[in-house]
Amino acid sequence: MSRPFELASLLLISSALVAPSVARAQAVPAPAPAPSIPAQTAEAPAQDPAVATPETAAPAEEEQVAENPDISIPGGGDIVVVGKRNGNIARSTSQVLSVLSSEDIARTGEGDIAGALARVTGLSVVGNGFVYVRGLGDRYSLALLNGSPLPSPEPLRRSVPLDIFPTNVIASSLVQKTYSANFPGEFGGGVINLTTKSTPKEGFFNVNSSIGADTVTTGQLGYTYFGSASDWTGFGNGARNIPPALASFLSSGQQIADTTRATQRAIASQLFNGNNSVVQRNTAIPPNWSFSLDGGKSWDIDDVTLGLIATFGYSNKWRTRDNLQQTTATQDLSLAETSFQRVITDNRLVVDGLIGTSLEFDRNKIRWTTLYVRDTLKQARLGVGTITGLAQNSTFQQQDTAWFARQLIDTQLAGEFKLTDALSLDLRGGYANSRRDAPDEISFQYQRSNNPASPTGQFFLNPLNGQFGDATIANSFLREDLYSVGADVAYKFTPDVTGSVGYAYTDTFRRTERRAFQFRRDQIATRLREQGLNDLAGAQETVATGLSFLRPDALLSPAVIDAFGISINENSGTPVFGASLRIHAGYGRLQWDILDDLNVDIGLRYETARQAVNVVQIFATPISRSAEAQINRNYFLPAATFTYKITPELQVRIAGSKTISRPQFRELIDQSYFDPEVNREYRGNGRLTDTQLYNAEGRIEWYFDRDQRVSAAGFYKQIDNPIEVFTGSFQQSFIYSYANAPSATLYGGEVEAQKYFNLSDVFEGSSFFASRRLLLIANYTYTKSRISVGANDPASVSFLSGITRANQLFRDGVPLTGQSDHLANLEIGLEDRDGLSQQTLLLNYASRRATIRAGALGQPDVFEYPGFQLDFVARQGVKLAGINTEMKFEARNITGTRFQEFQDNGVNRINYNLYNVGRTLQFSMSVKF
């Protein structure tokens, strides 16, 4: 594909660096709302000694008005501040955490919260917004919204893809890396708590819009399909509803093998049409664009303040991947058994909205928030390649169409009550519903024999024999409901001692259904020959060969289905599962300033949980329940963190805890799911068990000036029964699934620094640099992990009777999947202290990480190599017609880093996924009324 924007992007970036601002900013960003103060912080914090010295210049205008970001977490309201220190949250709390305020998020220029979190020390974002903390996979990361749990709209994960949360609805994002007992016990690597925007101090209304281009997508060749005329909304218009004949069959309780051929043909004749199955060329893929509105206002009614905030957003983005995809079953990787060059075009549509109200009276606050996100992916794939084990000299063409609609509705009610000066009570309750609809996942395979002696050897044919030519359709649906309640009581016994207790209950139920059908042409010619009608049989074969040329909607049209006896088989396995997780938890926590310079935060959490996966019987003749799973476990989870203040600016922390990680629903359900991001199908293992983690960390932090710091930390984790992804060829099928490895260790260290430089001291007499400063933010994380596998360590996979030992799946000494040895971020920014004018270079690096274990095949593991990514973001505040306006320019992946996922033994290489990501340019404008 051509790269028409490559030189243009570099030219624009270099121009922006040379002349970062052409107009003085005239709009000062509105300050973030201040957090409410919990019971244990009744006394106002003293002034930061680091900024009280005469040598320190008076803070700039933005520093004078800036306030701490709004943060809402379980266990005593907001962030718990140690003693009577200062307002710097990361410094003052008793735990190790990072906080991204709305301004921090805005500086990165990211459109979703996952992209912003990738800049936090020790964090990496994989796939569609799944956050890895210190090399631990997304299953070890806990995501909360305003302190309450979230369900996932993904059948492949219980963890939440954070790229579905646009930054315009988030006030702050907190990442806590050391465990405290007020959080749920599923805290393997850390917790990510998102706080939505709350009551505005002043009324506001903003209108935002953006347009962007991708050098490998925009204006380039891609593939799509029609679908319906309203697909651009992300909702469709009912065109993908289940057809009447299929709906009648699904409700009958019959299995497809028990139905008549007439019934099968009636079902088959309604499934395909030109709208849902025909892949079309688009020689000029449209640009990306988005639009959003947000506003809020508060009213004082006697002694009560009523606040209202609302947001709405819509985005329409395209992405094309010209992807080389290979697999092999040979141990030396010498033969690519499948090798396809596949062009995949995604049209992603996101509609989101939030409405929040709050009541504040005396020192109490009641807050109700409802969030809605609908994230739809319309995907078309066209691939050409070889399948060596099937036909060595043939070329195959595979074309697929799909529609994945994820939706999340979350409503929460929370109250923070200051009963006395010493006693506070927090109450919260929430209901969330998530769903994922994937109707009409359609796949066709055509074969070209390349036989010069055959009159059809140069053409792609689909004989519908299930081997060389194939046609399948699948419909999958997910529904999940999550109810949660919690209560926390905090009491300040003395100014130096605060105790808190709490209770939390969550009840999650998920239903997943997947019905997959394969189309086969009956062997009418064979039956005619058996009857001695050879002439008719020959004629039938000739006509059938001619039909094999047809495109999908014509090949499976009602007339062809009736005339040639095309039938359907169901390949769903166990089609419907119900999964549930019910947790009761209680905790006690004590925070004690033993000395003026020594604080201890200790706690104990007790959790009892019942997790189950059950087969839902939908057939009149019950099917096997062997795929069911159940885990009943009780845990005591201790946690302790000691913070010692060596000097007013220098402190150390030591932390230790025990935490857990439960199998995700998709890992327990013996059902196939297709992941459109990596183009693979996964199958669950009902014999998984919980993972237990023992965590230790030591950390030193130096806060040498306002918002400026240096810190270094070392950490260690002992992990029992970690869950790993494996692949192998079993029972003549290539399978991706999950299993418990016996144990693993993970250790490492991280350093981070943030420093401002006043440029007026460097460029004396320059009016341009008089109010500007240079920002440097850098962080680096080194992580090392090792799986331990003994010769006789057991392992079990529910659908593979031959697997009894762990060394059949894993090799001793390999790292955990998802763990990169090296993660680094660098931000270099120029900003105006008198107004909104920022220009920031952002560099991100992640070393290779294992994605799949291939030990069952005796092969090297599959690795992904993210490499370097360089971005540039410029924000400028101006006044247009007297209205405050923000202009923003973004250039992403300036280095043109490719996506690489591969196996390599030093001699041979198999590319699981290899494609150019492309460079992205985007311009946006926000008008603030």
TIMI-992941 format. One record per residue (C-alpha): residue in one letter; x, y, z. Coordinates in steps of 0.02 Angstrom, whole numbers. Example, Ala and Ser with C-alpha at 12.3 -4.5 7.8 and 13.67 -1.06 7.14 Angstrom:
BEGIN
residuo;px;py;pz
A;615;-225;390
S;684;-53;357
This chain:
BEGIN
residuo;px;py;pz
M;0;0;0
S;57;177;-31
R;104;296;107
P;42;467;48
F;50;549;218
E;223;493;272
L;323;646;217
A;181;763;259
S;173;700;438
L;359;727;468
L;350;901;392
L;206;951;505
I;293;883;659
S;456;971;623
S;362;1134;594
A;273;1116;759
L;436;1087;852
V;519;1238;773
A;371;1355;804
P;272;1278;945
S;158;1426;971
V;109;1566;854
A;-15;1651;967
R;-17;1690;1153
A;-145;1583;1242
Q;-297;1679;1298
A;-390;1536;1382
V;-341;1464;1550
P;-401;1286;1575
A;-534;1267;1707
P;-471;1188;1868
A;-521;1011;1909
P;-650;996;2049
A;-578;966;2221
P;-608;802;2310
S;-716;789;2462
I;-615;761;2622
P;-639;596;2713
A;-657;579;2900
Q;-476;542;2932
T;-420;704;2849
A;-524;827;2949
E;-375;936;2985
A;-312;1040;2841
P;-143;984;2775
A;4;1095;2810
Q;88;1189;2670
D;213;1088;2571
P;382;1135;2644
A;461;1109;2476
V;371;1261;2407
A;379;1373;2561
T;559;1427;2543
P;600;1605;2487
E;704;1538;2343
T;552;1461;2261
A;465;1577;2141
A;280;1611;2165
P;177;1479;2080
A;111;1517;1908
E;-70;1560;1881
E;-118;1383;1836
E;-29;1318;1991
Q;-120;1442;2102
V;-292;1385;2044
A;-257;1200;2018
E;-336;1081;2142
N;-321;897;2175
P;-416;788;2051
D;-584;715;2100
I;-555;536;2160
S;-686;416;2229
I;-631;247;2299
P;-703;118;2419
G;-656;128;2602
G;-680;299;2677
G;-729;407;2531
D;-581;483;2442
I;-393;460;2455
V;-333;434;2633
V;-198;560;2674
V;-59;515;2795
G;-51;628;2946
K;-47;816;2921
R;67;831;2773
N;25;909;2605
G;-97;907;2462
N;9;804;2341
I;-95;646;2331
A;38;525;2271
R;154;587;2407
S;31;598;2550
T;-61;433;2541
S;-10;278;2633
Q;0;173;2473
V;101;175;2313
L;-5;253;2178
S;-7;363;2024
V;-146;486;1986
L;-188;553;1814
S;-293;709;1828
S;-398;774;1684
E;-254;891;1641
D;-128;748;1642
I;-242;651;1526
A;-266;802;1414
R;-78;826;1397
T;-61;653;1319
G;-194;697;1192
E;-267;522;1200
G;-449;497;1154
D;-477;352;1275
I;-417;317;1450
A;-316;163;1401
G;-199;268;1294
A;-170;389;1437
L;-133;248;1560
A;5;182;1445
R;110;330;1506
V;105;275;1688
T;259;191;1761
G;252;2;1745
L;94;-3;1639
S;74;-64;1461
V;-84;-73;1355
V;-112;-228;1249
G;-241;-253;1111
N;-404;-160;1130
G;-369;-67;1292
F;-318;-205;1413
V;-195;-141;1542
Y;-47;-244;1603
V;32;-190;1768
R;216;-234;1793
G;211;-372;1665
L;58;-460;1734
G;-82;-492;1609
D;-249;-405;1609
R;-325;-541;1720
Y;-215;-474;1861
S;-279;-295;1844
L;-434;-237;1936
A;-541;-98;1859
L;-665;4;1960
L;-779;149;1915
N;-804;271;2058
G;-750;133;2176
S;-878;6;2114
P;-842;-148;2007
L;-872;-153;1820
P;-932;-296;1711
S;-845;-329;1546
P;-932;-327;1378
E;-802;-450;1312
P;-836;-637;1309
L;-648;-664;1305
R;-617;-575;1469
R;-692;-527;1636
S;-574;-378;1641
V;-638;-219;1561
P;-563;-150;1399
L;-523;28;1453
D;-521;97;1278
I;-713;101;1284
F;-700;246;1408
P;-676;413;1318
T;-571;537;1413
N;-709;668;1408
V;-810;572;1540
I;-663;539;1660
A;-608;664;1792
S;-460;562;1852
S;-379;391;1843
L;-293;315;1994
V;-171;170;1983
Q;-129;90;2152
K;10;-38;2147
T;16;-91;2330
Y;-132;-179;2406
S;-241;-109;2544
A;-385;-206;2622
N;-521;-85;2566
F;-500;-148;2387
P;-564;-315;2319
G;-443;-460;2340
E;-422;-484;2151
F;-274;-367;2153
G;-133;-457;2066
G;-38;-315;1987
G;-140;-164;2039
V;-306;-75;2037
I;-361;54;1911
N;-499;164;1979
L;-585;283;1859
T;-680;430;1931
T;-812;510;1821
K;-839;696;1816
S;-941;765;1960
T;-1021;925;2017
P;-948;1076;1929
K;-902;1226;2035
E;-948;1338;1890
G;-1065;1309;1744
F;-987;1258;1579
F;-1032;1194;1406
N;-904;1126;1283
V;-916;1071;1102
N;-776;961;1036
S;-739;892;863
S;-593;808;776
I;-539;739;608
G;-391;628;572
A;-299;524;443
D;-204;359;452
T;-64;335;324
V;-104;151;293
T;-292;172;297
T;-361;342;250
G;-380;361;63
Q;-307;187;38
L;-377;21;-18
G;-482;-72;109
Y;-625;-195;117
T;-798;-178;189
Y;-974;-241;165
F;-1141;-154;161
G;-1227;-223;316
S;-1366;-96;337
A;-1393;86;293
S;-1383;138;475
D;-1223;47;523
W;-1136;215;540
T;-1237;247;698
G;-1167;92;782
F;-1340;18;805
G;-1393;-51;635
N;-1577;-58;590
G;-1626;-237;628
A;-1550;-310;470
R;-1449;-431;576
N;-1596;-497;676
I;-1613;-686;678
P;-1716;-742;526
P;-1886;-822;561
A;-1840;-1001;512
L;-1683;-1000;620
A;-1774;-918;765
S;-1909;-1052;757
F;-1777;-1189;758
L;-1681;-1112;904
S;-1839;-1105;1010
S;-1892;-1283;965
G;-1766;-1373;1075
Q;-1713;-1481;928
Q;-1537;-1517;869
I;-1503;-1485;686
A;-1469;-1669;653
D;-1647;-1710;708
T;-1730;-1593;583
T;-1787;-1634;407
R;-1691;-1581;253
A;-1835;-1466;210
T;-1815;-1378;378
Q;-1627;-1362;354
R;-1651;-1288;180
A;-1779;-1165;246
I;-1655;-1107;378
A;-1508;-1100;257
S;-1604;-1001;126
Q;-1633;-855;246
L;-1458;-831;314
F;-1359;-752;172
N;-1388;-601;64
G;-1288;-471;-29
N;-1287;-355;122
N;-1208;-468;252
S;-1093;-584;154
V;-1017;-494;5
V;-846;-414;36
Q;-823;-256;-67
R;-671;-153;-115
N;-661;24;-50
T;-520;115;-139
A;-529;269;-27
I;-565;231;155
P;-640;386;240
P;-550;489;373
N;-578;469;559
W;-688;594;648
S;-773;621;815
F;-893;740;901
S;-937;768;1083
L;-1033;884;1198
D;-1015;905;1386
G;-1088;1027;1508
G;-1133;1053;1688
K;-1204;1174;1814
S;-1237;1186;2000
W;-1373;1275;2099
D;-1375;1330;2281
I;-1543;1297;2362
D;-1539;1358;2542
D;-1401;1251;2621
V;-1401;1121;2483
T;-1299;1123;2323
L;-1373;1028;2176
G;-1255;983;2036
L;-1288;915;1862
I;-1164;857;1730
A;-1193;772;1563
T;-1085;717;1417
F;-1116;643;1245
G;-988;579;1121
Y;-979;495;952
S;-828;435;855
N;-807;349;687
K;-636;274;654
W;-562;161;520
R;-412;46;526
T;-340;-66;390
R;-210;-201;425
D;-118;-284;281
N;-72;-432;388
L;42;-582;360
Q;-26;-725;467
Q;59;-895;482
T;53;-1051;590
T;160;-1208;598
A;158;-1377;683
T;342;-1418;649
Q;460;-1404;797
D;598;-1320;697
L;477;-1192;618
S;539;-1244;447
L;367;-1255;368
A;226;-1130;375
E;77;-1245;367
T;-40;-1099;344
S;19;-934;271
F;-104;-796;224
Q;-85;-616;172
R;-246;-548;244
V;-314;-371;229
I;-427;-327;377
T;-528;-167;383
D;-613;-113;543
N;-742;24;558
R;-757;63;743
L;-904;167;804
V;-918;226;984
V;-1068;313;1060
D;-1054;364;1242
G;-1149;467;1367
L;-1145;509;1551
I;-1266;596;1666
G;-1227;634;1846
T;-1314;726;1986
S;-1257;765;2161
L;-1322;842;2320
E;-1204;923;2444
F;-1264;978;2615
D;-1163;1017;2770
R;-1015;900;2748
N;-1114;764;2661
K;-1127;717;2479
I;-1246;604;2382
R;-1195;562;2205
W;-1286;470;2066
T;-1198;429;1904
T;-1257;335;1750
L;-1137;292;1609
Y;-1179;222;1438
V;-1052;160;1311
R;-1087;70;1148
D;-934;14;1052
T;-964;-69;883
L;-837;-147;766
K;-886;-183;586
Q;-752;-293;509
A;-716;-364;337
R;-569;-482;301
L;-501;-545;136
G;-352;-662;136
V;-257;-762;5
G;-133;-897;51
T;-84;-1079;67
I;-132;-1225;178
T;11;-1347;154
G;-65;-1493;248
L;-225;-1482;147
A;-165;-1455;-31
Q;16;-1410;-62
N;-4;-1335;-236
S;-169;-1245;-206
T;-205;-1065;-161
F;-349;-1025;-45
Q;-453;-868;-29
Q;-542;-834;135
Q;-666;-693;155
D;-754;-647;316
T;-880;-519;376
A;-924;-483;557
W;-1012;-359;670
F;-962;-349;855
A;-1071;-234;962
R;-1016;-206;1143
Q;-1127;-108;1261
L;-1110;-55;1443
I;-1241;29;1553
D;-1183;68;1729
T;-1280;162;1862
Q;-1214;198;2036
L;-1279;285;2192
A;-1155;335;2326
G;-1166;433;2487
E;-1025;508;2589
F;-1084;562;2761
K;-988;653;2895
L;-1085;601;3050
T;-968;686;3175
D;-796;762;3169
A;-725;588;3200
L;-852;473;3119
S;-890;453;2934
L;-999;333;2836
D;-991;289;2653
L;-1129;192;2565
R;-1132;138;2384
G;-1235;29;2271
G;-1228;-6;2087
Y;-1302;-103;1944
A;-1215;-132;1780
N;-1268;-224;1625
S;-1152;-269;1484
R;-1188;-358;1322
R;-1098;-412;1166
D;-1190;-457;1008
A;-1096;-540;866
P;-1228;-590;738
D;-1183;-655;566
E;-999;-697;587
I;-982;-761;409
S;-834;-852;333
F;-809;-921;157
Q;-662;-1018;87
Y;-626;-1040;-99
Q;-488;-1149;-175
R;-385;-1125;-333
S;-298;-1287;-383
N;-167;-1203;-495
N;-172;-1361;-602
P;-129;-1312;-782
A;-215;-1470;-847
S;-381;-1423;-767
P;-498;-1304;-859
T;-542;-1225;-691
G;-365;-1229;-619
Q;-343;-1041;-626
F;-507;-999;-539
F;-562;-993;-357
L;-702;-1119;-325
N;-806;-1161;-173
P;-877;-1338;-190
L;-950;-1330;-13
N;-870;-1495;34
G;-808;-1435;203
Q;-626;-1463;156
F;-567;-1365;4
G;-720;-1254;1
D;-816;-1201;154
A;-953;-1085;216
T;-995;-1052;399
I;-1101;-931;497
A;-1102;-903;685
N;-1210;-800;801
S;-1147;-766;977
F;-1223;-664;1116
L;-1169;-616;1290
R;-1270;-540;1432
E;-1197;-498;1601
D;-1277;-418;1754
L;-1178;-358;1903
Y;-1254;-299;2067
S;-1145;-223;2201
V;-1167;-143;2372
G;-1043;-83;2499
A;-1028;9;2663
D;-876;84;2748
V;-862;162;2920
A;-710;262;2972
Y;-676;328;3148
K;-536;442;3202
F;-491;383;3376
T;-356;515;3394
P;-279;639;3273
D;-149;504;3235
V;-256;346;3232
T;-397;305;3111
G;-487;140;3100
S;-606;83;2966
V;-713;-69;2933
G;-816;-114;2782
Y;-923;-241;2694
A;-943;-272;2508
Y;-1054;-387;2408
T;-1052;-421;2222
D;-1161;-538;2122
T;-1117;-566;1939
F;-1210;-674;1815
R;-1162;-701;1634
R;-1251;-797;1497
T;-1158;-836;1337
E;-1229;-918;1182
R;-1142;-967;1021
R;-1228;-1057;878
A;-1117;-1099;729
F;-1173;-1184;568
Q;-1078;-1258;422
F;-1151;-1276;247
R;-1125;-1434;145
R;-1180;-1480;-32
D;-1261;-1650;-39
Q;-1177;-1777;-153
I;-1323;-1790;-274
A;-1211;-1851;-416
T;-1152;-1998;-311
R;-1330;-2051;-274
L;-1376;-2037;-459
R;-1231;-2150;-508
E;-1286;-2277;-379
Q;-1452;-2278;-471
G;-1365;-2303;-638
L;-1405;-2126;-700
N;-1228;-2082;-754
D;-1278;-1952;-883
L;-1381;-1857;-757
A;-1240;-1873;-631
G;-1115;-1798;-753
A;-1232;-1656;-794
Q;-1260;-1623;-610
E;-1072;-1614;-578
T;-1049;-1493;-722
V;-1183;-1377;-658
A;-1116;-1390;-479
T;-942;-1342;-539
G;-1014;-1189;-623
L;-1104;-1139;-464
S;-940;-1150;-367
F;-883;-990;-455
L;-1024;-889;-375
R;-1002;-758;-242
P;-1072;-804;-68
D;-1249;-732;-82
A;-1278;-815;-250
L;-1196;-979;-201
L;-1312;-994;-51
S;-1466;-916;-129
P;-1633;-1004;-99
A;-1640;-1070;-277
V;-1468;-1152;-268
I;-1502;-1222;-94
D;-1663;-1303;-153
A;-1594;-1367;-319
F;-1433;-1443;-253
G;-1487;-1502;-82
I;-1373;-1394;22
S;-1388;-1441;205
I;-1318;-1372;367
N;-1225;-1447;514
E;-1209;-1367;684
N;-1031;-1348;752
S;-1075;-1264;917
G;-1018;-1396;1042
T;-1102;-1346;1203
P;-1192;-1191;1142
V;-1254;-1102;1300
F;-1171;-1073;1467
G;-1218;-980;1623
A;-1077;-913;1731
S;-1090;-833;1902
L;-979;-759;2035
R;-1044;-710;2207
I;-927;-629;2333
H;-952;-578;2514
A;-809;-478;2588
G;-770;-388;2749
Y;-616;-296;2805
G;-536;-201;2947
R;-401;-71;2924
L;-295;35;3041
Q;-195;189;2993
W;-80;250;3130
D;48;390;3136
I;157;300;3261
L;281;444;3257
D;275;612;3170
D;378;534;3031
L;316;353;3033
N;147;291;2972
V;81;114;2965
D;-68;57;2862
I;-119;-121;2906
G;-275;-217;2861
L;-353;-387;2841
R;-486;-434;2715
Y;-591;-590;2716
E;-674;-649;2556
T;-786;-796;2523
A;-828;-828;2342
R;-924;-953;2239
Q;-884;-957;2055
A;-976;-1074;1938
V;-996;-1112;1754
N;-1150;-1215;1710
V;-1216;-1290;1550
V;-1385;-1217;1506
Q;-1494;-1356;1437
I;-1580;-1290;1282
F;-1610;-1454;1191
A;-1756;-1572;1221
T;-1626;-1710;1240
P;-1505;-1651;1376
I;-1322;-1640;1329
S;-1172;-1684;1436
R;-1135;-1575;1588
S;-950;-1624;1590
A;-901;-1449;1537
E;-961;-1372;1701
A;-843;-1296;1829
Q;-858;-1237;2008
I;-737;-1150;2127
N;-782;-1117;2310
R;-643;-1033;2406
N;-621;-928;2563
Y;-472;-814;2588
F;-391;-708;2723
L;-293;-571;2635
P;-175;-468;2745
A;-91;-307;2691
A;32;-188;2774
T;122;-32;2715
F;249;67;2817
T;295;244;2766
Y;443;331;2848
K;482;513;2817
I;671;533;2822
T;665;720;2786
P;518;834;2741
E;553;794;2558
L;617;614;2567
Q;519;460;2618
V;526;271;2603
R;389;141;2594
I;389;-46;2629
A;236;-148;2583
G;182;-330;2590
S;18;-419;2552
K;-70;-574;2492
T;-193;-560;2348
I;-283;-675;2226
S;-337;-688;2046
R;-486;-793;1994
P;-506;-873;1823
Q;-604;-764;1706
F;-769;-831;1641
R;-703;-853;1464
E;-561;-959;1532
L;-680;-1080;1617
I;-813;-1096;1480
D;-786;-1240;1359
Q;-843;-1137;1212
S;-754;-1064;1062
Y;-737;-876;1044
F;-658;-777;905
D;-546;-631;950
P;-551;-507;804
E;-397;-416;865
V;-278;-563;843
N;-385;-666;723
R;-386;-821;834
E;-515;-934;916
Y;-497;-980;1100
R;-576;-1119;1202
G;-598;-1122;1391
N;-538;-1249;1518
G;-659;-1294;1657
R;-522;-1363;1771
L;-436;-1200;1810
T;-412;-1144;1989
D;-374;-981;2078
T;-205;-896;2074
Q;-128;-835;2238
L;2;-697;2245
Y;120;-647;2385
N;182;-469;2357
A;324;-366;2428
E;388;-193;2382
G;514;-65;2441
R;514;114;2378
I;604;280;2405
E;527;446;2350
W;603;620;2343
Y;484;767;2316
F;604;909;2291
D;481;1041;2230
R;299;1067;2186
D;242;930;2065
Q;423;875;2046
R;492;710;2107
V;611;564;2089
S;569;390;2150
A;639;214;2139
A;561;48;2189
G;595;-137;2193
F;458;-269;2196
Y;440;-458;2209
K;293;-577;2183
Q;277;-762;2219
I;133;-830;2113
D;50;-997;2141
N;-49;-1075;1997
P;-35;-934;1870
I;-151;-953;1720
E;-61;-956;1553
V;-115;-965;1370
F;-53;-1117;1275
T;-69;-1181;1098
G;-50;-1351;1021
S;-114;-1474;894
F;-231;-1593;982
Q;-352;-1720;908
Q;-314;-1650;733
S;-363;-1473;787
F;-254;-1321;820
I;-312;-1258;990
Y;-283;-1101;1094
S;-332;-1123;1275
Y;-283;-1095;1458
A;-204;-1196;1598
N;-129;-1170;1770
A;60;-1174;1775
P;128;-1240;1943
S;208;-1078;2004
A;303;-924;1951
T;406;-782;2021
L;412;-602;1962
Y;531;-467;2020
G;597;-302;1958
G;619;-118;1988
E;559;48;1924
V;618;227;1927
E;525;385;1880
A;562;570;1880
Q;467;731;1844
K;552;900;1830
Y;505;1075;1771
F;630;1203;1703
N;584;1387;1696
L;642;1444;1524
S;641;1627;1575
D;804;1590;1667
V;881;1520;1507
F;814;1647;1382
E;827;1807;1481
G;742;1955;1400
S;636;1847;1283
S;452;1888;1294
F;408;1722;1213
F;495;1617;1347
A;456;1732;1493
S;307;1627;1549
R;356;1459;1477
R;432;1308;1559
L;501;1141;1501
L;426;981;1571
L;523;817;1579
I;438;657;1636
A;530;492;1623
N;500;320;1693
Y;576;149;1669
T;522;-22;1732
Y;627;-180;1730
T;532;-341;1759
K;589;-521;1758
S;479;-674;1781
R;502;-861;1779
I;380;-1007;1773
S;433;-1158;1875
V;382;-1328;1803
G;438;-1491;1882
A;444;-1660;1798
N;292;-1724;1892
D;191;-1566;1919
P;10;-1601;1871
A;-96;-1507;1744
S;-269;-1535;1679
V;-372;-1478;1530
S;-557;-1521;1532
F;-570;-1565;1347
L;-400;-1653;1330
S;-392;-1819;1422
G;-209;-1846;1377
I;-144;-1695;1472
T;-91;-1745;1648
R;76;-1654;1675
A;122;-1471;1665
N;276;-1504;1560
Q;162;-1561;1420
L;106;-1380;1405
F;243;-1270;1479
R;432;-1264;1487
D;525;-1230;1647
G;606;-1059;1660
V;506;-964;1529
P;432;-792;1574
L;248;-761;1608
T;142;-715;1458
G;121;-527;1438
Q;280;-484;1532
S;403;-364;1450
D;576;-353;1527
H;585;-167;1488
L;452;-30;1488
A;498;152;1467
N;410;318;1442
L;478;490;1407
E;380;652;1396
I;463;815;1343
G;343;960;1350
L;343;1147;1326
E;200;1239;1412
D;144;1415;1450
R;107;1450;1632
D;-4;1598;1590
G;-125;1501;1482
L;-157;1347;1379
S;-9;1317;1264
Q;73;1145;1268
Q;184;1051;1148
T;232;875;1203
L;337;735;1131
L;292;565;1202
L;404;413;1179
N;348;240;1233
Y;450;80;1227
A;407;-99;1273
S;521;-247;1243
R;457;-413;1178
R;329;-510;1279
A;264;-688;1262
T;84;-701;1205
I;61;-890;1184
R;149;-1043;1255
A;193;-1169;1119
G;279;-1297;1230
A;146;-1426;1188
L;213;-1424;1010
G;395;-1423;1063
Q;413;-1253;982
P;477;-1083;1037
D;343;-977;1118
V;250;-842;1022
F;312;-666;1060
E;249;-491;1023
Y;374;-350;999
P;293;-180;1029
G;455;-80;1011
F;462;110;1006
Q;319;228;975
L;346;415;961
D;198;535;971
F;181;724;966
V;37;824;1040
A;12;1012;1030
R;-128;1105;1122
Q;-160;1290;1102
G;-290;1401;1182
V;-353;1546;1077
K;-507;1657;1065
L;-616;1644;912
A;-753;1776;902
G;-726;1806;1087
I;-752;1622;1132
N;-620;1519;1222
T;-562;1384;1102
E;-435;1244;1115
M;-345;1184;959
K;-255;1017;964
F;-141;930;839
E;-83;749;861
A;43;644;767
R;50;462;822
N;178;326;787
I;297;446;701
T;428;309;694
G;310;198;591
T;334;50;709
R;257;-112;643
F;155;-237;741
Q;252;-400;758
E;196;-562;837
F;306;-709;793
Q;400;-870;834
D;587;-872;804
N;720;-1004;839
G;866;-905;766
V;854;-993;598
N;671;-995;550
R;531;-874;589
I;341;-891;587
N;241;-729;585
Y;79;-747;681
N;36;-565;646
L;144;-442;549
Y;76;-278;482
N;111;-92;469
V;19;8;601
G;40;171;506
R;58;350;562
T;-92;447;621
L;-123;634;607
Q;-270;715;693
F;-334;892;719
S;-467;935;847
M;-553;1089;913
S;-645;1119;1075
V;-755;1271;1102
K;-784;1317;1285
F;-937;1423;1325
